Amino acid sequence: MQKGLPDKLRFAPDASLIQGVSMLILSKARFLCHAAILVLLALLAIALPFDELAARETVTFCAVGDVMLDRGIRAKILQNGVDYPFEETAEFINTCDLAFCNLECAISPRGNRLWKKYAFRGDTSFVEGLRRSGFNTFCLANNHTLDYGRDAFLDTKEALERNGFYVVGAGRNQTEALAAKVVRVKGTTFAFLASVDMPLDGIAHSENLPGPAQTDLVRITEEIRRVRKRVDFVIVSFHWGAELYPFPSERQREYAHRVIDEGADLVVGHHTHAIQSIENYRGKFILYSLGNFVFDSRSPEAKESLIFATAFTDRGIESPSVTPIVLKNCRPILAEGQDSVRVLNRIRTLSARRGVTFRERQGTLFLEASVDTTRAMKRPSPAGQKTTQATQKRRAR
């Protein structure tokens, strides 16, 4: 008996009533829990890009060497149109999510030619050809993007960026030029760094004026360490080496090993106008030079080239390969027949004892890491490197 209550308010506890109230409370709790989860997801969606919430997809990547749009190539473009340099390779390059090349010229109507033997620039109309070439990542860290001065250099950088391209190794000062370019593709982040490892003819080096990134190994390794934890992959590019010499110098090997020690996943080289060795160091590949891609050099070595391609996945770099290229009438052609055999045999020979196993499939060489090259290796005598720069340039051009 419940005491102290009027008769009309007295009642006996009912089990079904208690169960109903309990279920109502539980239902409310579940609702609040679901609501909290939805709010949390909404906050995450605001704080993070959508592709970071989704699983990362495979990102395909390719890289080539030097692309120059002046001199003999200019004549061919004016005769055949802006697509001429890339007509034979655009289908291949366009299959890749990221496609990298070294643009070895300014693109600008401004500026005066520097006092140097070789100076290159293309017309602004040539950018339309670049748009259809398949390339979307351009390195400006080389010894020709300043050929017509700093205003023309900035024009080149800005013209590429206006057209939606990624620009690497260039800035309004050396701090900006040496900074990593961070790119996000399909939920995967990449940091690109690039620098030119040689003095620039006809113009003084300046820390505070526009120009290409000039190699400073201390600053480069500091930048790699700075970005390493914020990105999935780090790709470092160097414009380096002795022209037409097929093997990397000790300096090249030292720098490549050092950036990998600091966290680089891939090293891409250019400048030599000829193919150089491929090396496996600590499970990472070093492409010391991929050779010319669009150029009008006359020497036989300068008419052989490679396209490096790979896939970036959650597991790392997969299916790395090189496809042989020959240059005919100043532009790249996918090599076939004896041309293909010659180029592939050349890169096999140059890369002997560099820790790389090659497996050929349908005219493409797939790279596999074999013996680690952390130990010092003997290599052919660099007699060719003793050739004077003047002699090298005469041969290259």
C-alpha positions in Angstrom: 0.0 0.0 0.0 1.4 3.4 -1.0 0.9 5.7 1.9 0.1 9.4 1.9 -1.5 9.5 -1.7 -5.1 10.0 -2.6 -6.8 6.8 -3.7 -7.0 7.9 -7.3 -3.3 8.2 -7.5 -2.5 5.0 -5.8 -1.2 2.2 -8.2 0.7 -1.0 -8.2 4.0 -1.1 -10.3 3.3 -2.8 -13.6 6.1 -4.9 -15.3 5.1 -4.0 -18.8 5.1 -0.3 -18.0 8.6 -0.5 -16.5 9.8 -2.4 -19.7 8.2 0.2 -21.9 9.9 3.1 -20.1 13.3 1.3 -20.3 12.9 0.7 -24.0 12.1 4.4 -24.5 15.2 5.4 -22.6 17.4 3.0 -24.5 15.9 4.2 -27.8 16.7 7.8 -26.9 20.3 6.8 -25.9 20.8 5.1 -29.3 19.5 8.1 -31.1 21.8 10.4 -29.2 24.8 8.1 -29.9 24.0 7.9 -33.7 23.6 11.7 -33.7 26.9 12.2 -32.1 28.6 9.9 -34.7 27.0 11.9 -37.5 28.2 15.1 -36.0 31.7 13.7 -35.7 31.7 12.6 -39.3 30.5 16.0 -40.4 33.2 17.7 -38.5 35.8 15.3 -40.1 34.4 16.1 -43.5 34.9 19.8 -42.9 38.4 19.4 -41.5 39.7 16.9 -44.1 39.4 16.7 -47.9 37.1 13.9 -49.0 39.9 11.9 -50.5 41.6 11.5 -47.1 38.4 9.9 -45.7 38.3 7.4 -48.6 40.8 4.6 -49.2 43.8 5.6 -51.4 43.8 4.5 -55.0 46.7 3.4 -57.1 48.4 6.4 -58.7 50.3 5.9 -62.0 53.4 7.9 -62.6 55.9 8.4 -65.4 59.0 10.5 -65.9 61.2 11.5 -68.8 64.3 13.7 -69.3 64.9 16.9 -71.2 62.2 18.7 -73.2 63.5 21.7 -75.2 61.2 23.8 -77.5 63.7 26.0 -79.4 66.1 25.8 -82.3 65.4 22.7 -84.5 62.2 21.9 -82.5 60.9 25.4 -83.0 61.3 25.0 -86.7 59.4 21.7 -86.6 56.6 23.2 -84.5 56.2 26.2 -86.8 56.0 23.8 -89.8 53.8 21.1 -88.3 51.9 22.6 -85.3 52.3 22.8 -81.5 51.4 19.1 -81.0 54.3 17.9 -83.2 56.9 17.1 -80.4 54.5 14.8 -78.5 52.3 13.2 -81.2 54.0 9.8 -81.0 54.1 9.6 -77.1 51.0 11.5 -76.0 48.8 8.4 -75.8 51.3 6.7 -73.5 51.9 9.7 -71.3 48.2 10.6 -71.0 47.5 7.2 -69.3 49.5 8.4 -66.2 48.0 10.3 -63.3 51.3 12.2 -62.8 53.7 12.7 -65.7 57.0 14.5 -65.0 59.5 16.1 -67.4 62.4 18.6 -67.3 61.4 21.7 -69.3 64.8 22.9 -70.6 63.8 26.4 -71.9 62.0 29.6 -71.0 58.6 30.3 -72.4 58.2 34.0 -72.6 58.3 36.9 -75.1 60.2 39.1 -72.6 63.8 39.4 -71.7 67.2 39.5 -73.4 69.4 36.5 -74.2 72.2 36.0 -71.6 75.8 36.1 -72.7 76.2 32.3 -73.2 76.8 29.9 -76.0 73.4 28.1 -75.9 70.2 29.8 -74.9 66.7 28.4 -75.4 63.2 29.7 -75.2 59.8 28.7 -76.7 56.8 30.8 -77.7 53.9 31.1 -75.4 51.7 29.4 -78.0 53.7 26.2 -77.4 52.0 25.8 -74.0 48.9 24.5 -75.9 51.0 21.6 -77.1 52.2 20.9 -73.5 48.5 20.8 -72.4 47.9 17.9 -74.8 51.2 16.2 -74.3 50.1 14.4 -71.1 52.7 16.0 -68.9 51.4 17.8 -65.8 54.5 18.1 -63.6 57.3 20.3 -64.9 60.8 20.8 -63.5 62.3 24.2 -64.0 65.5 23.5 -62.0 68.0 23.4 -64.9 70.6 25.6 -66.6 68.4 27.0 -69.4 65.2 28.4 -67.7 67.1 31.6 -66.9 68.5 32.0 -70.5 66.4 35.1 -71.1 66.6 36.6 -67.6 64.5 36.5 -64.4 61.3 38.1 -65.8 61.2 35.5 -68.5 61.8 32.8 -65.9 58.8 34.0 -63.8 56.7 34.2 -67.0 57.5 30.5 -67.7 56.5 29.5 -64.1 53.3 31.5 -64.2 52.3 30.3 -67.7 52.6 26.7 -66.6 50.7 27.3 -63.3 47.9 29.2 -65.1 47.4 26.1 -67.2 47.0 23.9 -64.2 50.5 22.3 -64.2 52.6 21.5 -61.2 55.9 23.4 -61.2 58.9 22.1 -59.3 62.3 23.6 -58.5 61.4 27.2 -59.2 60.6 30.3 -57.1 60.9 34.0 -56.4 63.9 33.2 -54.3 66.0 30.2 -53.3 63.9 29.5 -50.2 60.8 29.2 -52.4 62.6 27.3 -55.1 64.0 24.7 -52.8 60.7 24.1 -51.0 58.9 20.9 -51.7 55.9 21.0 -54.1 53.2 18.9 -52.4 50.6 17.3 -54.7 47.6 15.2 -53.8 46.3 12.7 -56.3 43.6 10.1 -55.6 44.1 10.5 -51.8 47.9 10.0 -52.1 50.3 12.9 -51.3 53.6 13.4 -53.1 56.4 15.8 -52.3 58.5 16.9 -55.3 61.9 18.5 -54.9 64.2 19.5 -57.7 67.5 21.4 -58.1 70.2 22.1 -60.7 73.7 20.9 -59.6 75.9 23.2 -61.6 76.8 26.9 -61.9 74.6 28.9 -64.3 76.3 30.6 -67.2 75.8 34.3 -67.8 74.1 35.2 -64.6 75.1 35.5 -61.0 73.6 33.3 -58.3 71.2 35.1 -56.0 69.5 33.9 -52.8 66.8 36.6 -53.0 65.9 36.8 -56.7 63.8 34.6 -59.0 65.5 31.5 -60.3 65.8 27.7 -60.4 66.6 25.8 -57.2 70.4 25.4 -57.0 71.6 22.3 -55.2 72.3 22.7 -51.6 72.4 19.3 -50.1 72.0 20.5 -46.5 68.8 22.4 -47.3 67.4 19.7 -49.5 67.8 17.0 -46.8 66.3 19.4 -44.3 63.3 19.9 -46.6 62.9 16.1 -47.0 62.9 15.7 -43.3 60.4 18.5 -42.9 57.8 17.0 -45.3 58.5 13.3 -44.9 55.9 12.7 -42.2 53.3 14.7 -44.0 53.3 12.9 -47.3 53.2 9.4 -48.6 56.0 9.6 -51.2 59.0 11.9 -51.8 60.4 12.3 -55.3 63.7 14.1 -55.8 65.0 15.4 -59.2 68.5 16.5 -60.0 69.8 18.3 -63.1 73.4 17.0 -62.9 76.2 14.9 -64.4 78.7 15.2 -67.3 77.1 15.6 -70.7 77.1 12.3 -72.8 79.0 10.4 -70.1 77.0 7.2 -69.4 77.9 6.6 -65.7 77.1 8.7 -62.7 79.9 10.5 -61.0 80.8 9.9 -57.3 79.1 13.2 -56.5 75.9 12.1 -58.2 75.9 8.8 -56.3 76.7 10.5 -53.0 73.8 13.0 -53.4 71.4 10.3 -54.5 72.3 8.0 -51.6 72.0 10.9 -49.1 68.5 12.0 -50.1 67.3 8.3 -50.0 68.9 8.0 -46.5 66.8 11.1 -45.5 63.6 9.6 -46.8 63.3 10.0 -50.6 61.5 7.2 -52.4 62.7 7.9 -56.0 65.5 9.9 -57.6 65.1 11.2 -61.2 68.0 12.7 -63.1 68.5 14.6 -66.3 70.9 17.0 -68.1 73.5 14.6 -69.6 71.6 14.3 -73.0 72.3 10.6 -72.8 71.0 7.6 -70.7 72.9 6.9 -67.5 72.8 3.9 -65.2 69.8 2.9 -63.0 70.7 1.9 -59.5 68.9 0.2 -56.6 70.0 1.7 -53.2 68.3 0.4 -50.1 65.4 -0.8 -52.1 64.9 2.6 -53.8 65.6 3.3 -57.5 67.9 6.0 -58.8 67.5 7.0 -62.5 70.7 8.9 -63.0 69.6 10.2 -66.3 66.7 9.4 -68.6 68.3 11.2 -71.6 66.7 13.6 -74.0 63.0 13.4 -74.7 62.4 16.4 -77.1 65.7 17.7 -78.4 67.7 18.3 -81.6 71.1 16.9 -80.5 73.0 15.1 -83.3 75.1 12.6 -81.5 73.8 8.9 -81.5 73.8 8.7 -77.6 71.6 11.8 -77.5 68.9 10.1 -79.6 68.3 7.3 -77.2 65.9 7.8 -74.2 63.7 6.1 -71.7 60.3 6.6 -70.2 60.2 5.5 -66.6 56.8 4.4 -65.3 55.5 2.9 -62.0 52.5 2.7 -59.8 52.3 4.1 -56.2 50.1 2.0 -53.9 49.5 1.5 -50.2 52.3 -1.1 -50.5 54.8 1.3 -52.0 56.3 1.5 -55.5 55.1 -1.3 -57.7 55.9 -2.5 -61.3 58.6 0.0 -62.0 59.7 -0.1 -65.7 61.5 1.6 -68.5 60.2 1.8 -72.1 62.8 2.5 -74.8 62.6 5.7 -76.9 64.4 6.9 -79.9 64.5 10.5 -81.2 63.7 11.0 -84.8 63.3 14.4 -86.4 63.7 16.0 -82.9 60.8 14.1 -81.3 60.4 10.9 -79.3 59.2 7.7 -80.8 58.4 4.5 -79.0 61.3 2.3 -80.1 60.6 -0.9 -82.1 62.7 -3.7 -83.6 66.4 -3.3 -83.5 66.1 0.2 -82.0 64.3 -1.2 -79.0 66.9 -4.0 -78.6 69.7 -1.6 -78.8 68.3 0.8 -76.2 67.3 -1.9 -73.8 70.7 -3.6 -74.1 72.4 -0.3 -73.4 70.5 0.3 -70.1 71.2 -3.3 -69.0 74.9 -2.8 -69.6 75.1 0.6 -68.0 73.3 -0.7 -64.9 75.3 -3.9 -64.4 76.4 -4.4 -60.7 74.0 -1.6 -59.6 71.6 -3.9 -57.7 68.9 -4.0 -60.4 67.5 -7.1 -62.2 65.7 -6.4 -65.5 62.8 -8.6 -66.8 61.7 -7.9 -70.3 58.0 -8.1 -71.3 56.7 -6.9 -74.6 59.5 -4.5 -75.3 59.5 -3.0 -71.8 62.0 -3.7 -69.0 60.6 -4.2 -65.5 62.9 -3.3 -62.7 63.5 -5.5 -59.6 65.7 -4.8 -56.7 68.4 -7.4 -56.3 71.7 -6.9 -54.5 71.8 -3.8 -52.4 74.4 -1.2 -53.4 75.0 0.3 -50.0 78.6 -1.0 -50.3 81.0 1.0 -52.5 81.3 -0.5 -56.0 84.0 -0.3 -58.5 82.9 1.3 -61.7 84.4 2.0 -65.1 87.1 4.7 -65.0 85.5 8.1 -65.5 87.9 9.0 -68.3 85.1 10.4 -70.2 84.4 12.9 -67.4 87.9 14.3 -67.9 86.7 15.5 -71.3 86.5 19.3 -71.2 83.0 20.8 -70.9 83.6 22.6 -74.2 84.2 19.3 -75.9 81.2 17.7 -74.2 78.9 20.5 -75.3 80.2 20.3 -78.9 79.3 16.6 -79.0 76.0 17.1 -77.3 74.7 19.8 -79.6 
